C-alpha cells in the first residue's frame, strides 16, 4: 500500500507499519521472541503491532524495533535536513547572524 498524506490517518499508518515490520522480520528470519529480547519490547506489544491491532506507537518504541532489523539509519528520511536558506546570507556571501534586541531597547 502506498502512503498518501491526504487519505491515511495515523492509526492506519501504524497498522501498515506493523504489518510491514512483520514482513521484514520474517524475511530476515527472526522470531518475535528474538526481536522482543533484542529491543526490550514486550511480546504482547510486538504481537499487537505486527497484527495491526495497535493504533499508536511511540517513536522510541518504533526506533528500537527498527534498530533490531538494521533499519534505524532510515529514520532521517521522515524529516530530511533542509538546505540552508539563501536568505541567511548577505550579498557579500557572509552568513547573516540573528541579533536580538536587549530588553532595554524594546
LINHU-V425272 format. One record per helix or strand. SS is the DSSP state (H for helix, E for strand). FROM is the first residue (numbers start at 1). LEN is the number of residues. If there is no record, write none. Layout:
# LINHU-V425272
SS FROM LEN
SS FROM LEN
This chain:
# LINHU-V425272
H 10 18
H 32 8
H 43 8
H 59 11
H 72 6
H 86 3
E 89 1
E 95 1
H 103 3
